[in-house]
Amino acid sequence: MQRPPVKKIIFIFLLFLPLVLFFYAQERVVSPERKPLENYHRIRLDDPRKFSMRITHHSTQKERIPYLFVSLDDTRGLSDRAQKVRREVSAMEGRVDFSTRDATIVMLHGKNGRKEDLLPMAERYTALGFDCILIDIPAHGESALHRLYYGTKVHEQEYVDRVIEDAALHHSVNTGRLLLWGYSLGGAFAVRSAYTSKYDFKAMVLVATFDALDGILEDKSKSIFGDLIGVPIYRIFEKSMKVFYDLDITKASSVTLAKSIRIPVFFTHGSHDPLIAIRRGKSLFDRFASPRKYFNEDKDADHQTIFITKQQFYAQSGLFFMRVLGK
């Protein structure tokens, strides 16, 4: 039997490789690779009191949405992070009462993350008197959903409400004192929840959040292929997502919703963010109808280091929540 020429095999491979990569990229948009539990997750889950936290695991009864309910547990004293954030808030505000505030922060992680990523953040906020609900967004962590539609489907628009309803069955959640917190994609879910929820959220903190999904994906395409080729490739990508995955990328737009949202907003974004350009964050921030809104540009941060720069983000955002609620 005559073997096919090597050059022909290479030609066929190179011909189909872009198509394979194209569809692989589409699959990763709607079905992100799930992040496993890491060591810093496990040490907090195994011994939460060491970090001044009480952690309970839950899943909503009908939708099976996994979430953690986190509250303060200072029976072993306060952790170093808890003490530090209290010192920073006190330095900014003077004498502060850090006892229970009867308020709950709903926290939403970023793309390719999971709810346990937010445990170090919850460690600070619980020290300031808040309870926290940490949710696995669709197709992430332990979520039973295998497709992510970026808030464009009804079941995703009701996602946060279902968790709040379930949490109220198990804990003393005051649904009149709810707050939203979202990072990156979680920020987009927070904006959508502020717009669609039956609950009256009192304020929202957004971290490195984008204005519209189509803009982010087009930016990515242009950064890889250049403006001349990147734009038409993105247009094909957008139409293909609608045909094969029933995802209309153009509807995943926080900036469209923001003009109807009037709750207080605290927004922080890193100047050197390569994934979500700061202009995307500012575009979203400018559209909020909120009469009380603050934009903090972290000149030392990128998308990942936004939580660990020298700026006192936890104290600033926690104090923002406290002031909204009247301390």
WOKA-V186289 format. One record per pair of residues at least 24 apart in sequence whose C-alpha atoms are under 10 Angstrom apart, sorted by the first residue. I is the first residue (numbers start at 1). J is the second residue. If there is no record, write none. Layout:
I:J
I:J
This chain:
22:233
22:237
22:240
23:237
23:240
23:241
23:244
25:237
26:237
26:238
26:240
26:241
26:244
26:245
27:147
27:241
27:244
27:245
28:112
28:147
28:148
29:111
29:147
29:148
29:149
29:150
29:217
29:241
29:245
29:247
30:138
30:139
30:146
30:147
30:148
30:149
30:150
30:241
30:245
30:247
31:112
31:138
31:139
31:140
31:145
31:146
31:147
31:148
31:149
32:111
32:112
32:113
32:138
32:139
32:140
32:146
32:147
32:148
33:111
33:112
33:113
33:139
33:140
33:141
34:111
34:112
34:113
34:114
34:139
34:140
34:141
34:142
34:143
35:111
35:112
35:113
35:114
35:117
35:140
35:141
35:142
36:112
36:113
36:114
36:116
36:140
36:141
36:142
37:113
37:114
37:115
37:116
37:117
37:141
38:116
38:117
40:116
40:117
40:119
40:120
41:114
41:115
41:116
41:117
41:118
41:119
41:120
42:116
44:116
44:119
44:120
44:123
45:116
45:119
48:72
48:73
48:119
48:123
49:73
49:74
49:75
49:76
49:77
49:78
49:79
50:74
50:75
50:76
50:77
50:78
50:79
50:80
51:76
51:77
51:78
51:79
51:80
51:81
51:82
51:119
51:120
51:122
51:123
51:124
51:127
52:76
52:77
52:78
52:79
52:80
52:81
52:82
52:123
52:124
52:126
52:127
53:78
53:79
53:82
53:119
53:120
53:122
53:123
53:124
53:126
53:127
53:131
54:123
54:126
54:131
55:119
55:132
55:133
56:133
56:170
57:134
58:135
58:163
58:166
58:167
58:170
59:135
59:142
59:143
59:163
59:166
59:167
60:162
60:163
60:164
60:165
60:166
60:167
61:162
61:163
61:166
62:162
62:166
63:143
63:144
63:145
63:155
63:159
63:162
63:163
64:142
64:143
64:144
64:145
64:162
64:163
65:135
65:136
65:137
65:138
65:142
65:143
65:144
65:145
65:159
65:160
65:162
65:163
65:166
66:115
66:134
66:135
66:136
66:137
66:138
66:140
66:141
66:142
66:143
66:144
66:163
67:107
67:114
67:115
67:116
67:133
67:134
67:135
67:136
67:137
67:141
67:142
67:143
67:163
67:164
67:166
67:167
68:107
68:115
68:116
68:118
68:119
68:132
68:133
68:134
68:135
68:136
68:163
68:167
69:104
69:106
69:122
69:131
69:132
69:133
69:134
69:135
69:167
69:170
69:171
70:104
70:105
70:119
70:122
70:123
70:125
70:126
70:130
70:131
70:132
70:133
70:134
71:100
71:104
71:122
71:123
71:125
71:126
71:127
71:129
71:130
71:131
71:132
71:133
72:99
72:100
72:122
72:123
72:124
72:125
72:126
72:127
72:128
72:129
72:130
72:131
72:132
73:123
73:126
73:127
74:127
78:123
78:127
79:123
79:124
79:127
80:123
80:124
81:120
81:121
81:123
81:124
81:127
82:120
82:121
82:122
82:123
82:124
82:125
82:126
82:127
82:128
83:124
83:127
83:128
84:124
84:127
84:314
84:315
85:123
85:124
85:125
85:127
85:128
85:312
85:313
85:314
85:315
85:316
85:318
86:124
86:125
86:127
86:128
86:314
86:315
86:318
87:315
88:312
88:313
88:314
88:315
88:316
88:319
89:128
89:312
89:314
89:315
89:316
89:317
89:318
89:319
90:315
90:319
91:315
92:315
92:316
92:319
93:319
93:323
96:128
96:319
96:322
96:327
97:128
97:129
97:327
98:126
98:127
98:128
98:129
98:130
98:322
98:327
99:126
99:127
99:128
99:129
99:130
100:126
100:127
100:128
100:129
100:130
100:131
101:126
101:128
101:129
101:130
101:131
101:177
101:322
101:325
101:326
101:327
102:129
102:130
102:131
102:172
102:173
102:174
102:175
102:176
102:177
102:178
103:129
103:130
103:131
103:132
103:172
103:173
103:174
103:175
103:176
103:177
103:178
103:179
103:202
103:321
103:322
103:325
104:129
104:130
104:131
104:132
104:133
104:164
104:172
104:173
104:174
104:175
104:176
104:177
104:178
104:179
104:180
104:201
105:130
105:131
105:132
105:133
105:134
105:177
105:178
105:179
105:180
105:181
105:201
105:203
105:204
105:205
105:321
106:131
106:132
106:133
106:134
106:135
106:160
106:163
106:164
106:178
106:179
106:180
106:181
106:182
106:190
106:201
106:204
107:132
107:133
107:134
107:135
107:136
107:160
107:179
107:180
107:181
107:182
107:183
107:186
107:187
107:189
107:190
107:204
107:205
108:133
108:134
108:135
108:136
108:137
108:160
108:180
108:181
108:182
108:183
108:184
108:185
108:186
108:187
108:188
108:189
108:190
108:206
109:134
109:135
109:136
109:137
109:140
109:181
109:182
109:183
109:184
109:185
109:186
109:187
109:189
109:190
109:207
110:136
110:137
110:140
110:182
110:183
110:184
110:185
110:186
110:187
110:188
110:189
110:207
110:208
110:209
111:137
111:138
111:139
111:140
111:183
111:184
111:185
111:186
112:137
112:139
112:140
112:141
112:185
113:137
113:140
113:141
113:185
113:186
114:138
114:139
114:140
114:141
114:142
114:143
115:140
115:141
115:142
116:141
118:183
120:307
121:307
121:314
122:314
124:314
124:315
124:318
125:314
125:315
125:317
125:318
125:319
125:321
126:318
127:318
128:314
128:315
128:318
128:319
128:321
128:322
129:318
129:322
130:178
130:179
130:318
130:321
130:322
131:171
131:172
131:173
131:178
132:173
132:178
132:179
132:180
132:181
133:160
133:163
133:164
133:167
133:173
133:180
133:181
134:163
134:181
135:159
135:160
135:163
135:186
136:186
137:185
137:186
137:189
147:245
148:245
148:247
149:245
149:246
149:247
149:248
149:249
149:251
149:252
150:185
150:186
150:188
150:189
150:192
150:213
150:247
150:248
150:249
150:251
150:252
150:253
151:185
151:188
151:189
151:190
151:191
151:192
151:193
151:251
151:252
151:253
151:254
152:189
152:192
152:247
152:248
152:249
152:250
152:251
152:252
152:253
153:246
153:247
153:248
153:251
153:252
154:196
156:189
156:192
156:193
157:189
157:190
157:192
157:193
157:194
157:195
157:196
157:197
158:192
158:193
158:196
158:197
158:198
159:189
159:193
159:197
160:189
160:190
160:192
160:193
160:194
160:196
160:197
160:199
161:193
161:196
161:197
161:198
161:199
162:197
164:199
175:199
175:200
175:201
176:200
176:201
176:202
177:201
177:202
177:203
177:325
178:202
178:203
178:204
178:325
179:203
179:204
179:205
179:263
179:321
179:324
179:325
180:204
180:205
180:206
180:265
180:321
181:205
181:206
181:207
181:265
181:266
181:317
182:206
182:207
182:208
182:209
182:267
183:207
183:208
183:209
183:210
183:268
183:269
183:303
184:208
184:209
184:210
184:269
184:275
184:276
184:281
184:303
185:209
185:210
185:213
187:211
187:254
187:267
188:212
188:213
188:252
188:253
188:254
188:255
189:252
189:254
190:254
191:253
191:254
191:255
191:257
191:258
191:261
191:288
192:252
192:253
192:254
192:257
192:258
192:261
194:257
194:258
194:260
194:261
194:262
194:263
195:254
195:257
195:258
195:259
195:260
195:261
195:262
196:257
200:263
201:263
201:264
202:262
202:263
202:264
202:265
202:321
202:324
202:325
203:262
203:263
203:264
203:265
203:266
203:290
203:292
203:293
203:320
203:321
203:322
203:324
203:325
204:263
204:264
204:265
204:266
204:267
204:293
204:317
204:320
204:321
205:264
205:265
205:266
205:267
205:268
205:293
205:294
205:317
205:318
205:320
205:321
206:265
206:266
206:267
206:268
206:269
206:281
206:285
206:295
206:317
207:266
207:267
207:268
207:269
207:270
207:281
207:296
207:303
207:306
207:307
207:313
208:267
208:268
208:269
208:270
208:271
208:273
208:275
208:276
208:277
208:278
208:280
208:281
208:282
208:297
208:302
208:303
208:304
208:306
209:254
209:267
209:268
209:269
209:276
209:277
209:278
209:280
209:281
209:282
209:284
209:285
209:303
210:253
210:254
210:255
210:269
210:275
210:276
210:277
210:278
210:279
210:280
210:281
210:282
210:283
210:284
210:285
211:252
211:253
211:254
211:255
211:256
211:257
211:258
211:276
211:279
211:280
211:281
211:282
211:283
211:284
211:285
211:286
211:287
212:249
212:250
212:251
212:252
212:253
212:254
212:255
212:256
212:280
212:281
212:283
212:284
213:248
213:249
213:250
213:251
213:252
213:253
213:254
213:255
214:238
214:248
214:249
214:250
214:251
214:252
214:253
215:249
215:250
215:253
215:276
215:280
216:275
216:276
216:277
216:280
217:249
217:276
219:275
219:276
219:277
220:274
220:275
220:276
253:284
254:284
254:285
254:287
254:288
255:280
255:281
255:283
255:284
255:285
255:286
255:287
255:288
256:284
256:287
256:288
257:284
257:287
257:288
257:289
258:284
258:285
258:286
258:287
258:288
258:289
258:290
259:284
259:285
259:286
259:287
259:288
259:289
259:290
260:287
260:288
260:289
260:290
261:287
261:288
261:289
261:290
261:291
262:288
262:289
262:290
262:291
262:292
262:293
263:288
263:289
263:290
263:291
263:292
263:293
263:324
264:288
264:289
264:290
264:291
264:292
264:293
264:294
264:320
264:321
264:324
265:289
265:290
265:291
265:292
265:293
265:294
265:295
265:317
265:320
265:321
265:324
266:292
266:293
266:294
266:295
266:296
266:316
266:317
266:320
266:321
267:293
267:294
267:295
267:296
267:297
267:317
268:294
268:295
268:296
268:297
268:298
268:306
268:313
268:317
269:295
269:296
269:297
269:298
269:299
269:301
269:302
269:303
269:306
270:296
270:297
270:298
270:299
270:300
270:301
270:302
270:303
270:304
270:305
270:306
270:307
270:309
271:297
271:298
271:299
271:300
271:301
271:302
271:303
271:306
272:297
272:298
272:299
272:300
272:301
272:302
272:303
272:305
272:306
273:298
273:299
273:300
273:301
273:302
273:303
273:304
273:305
273:306
274:302
274:303
274:304
275:302
275:303
275:304
276:302
276:303
277:302
277:303
278:302
278:303
292:324
294:320
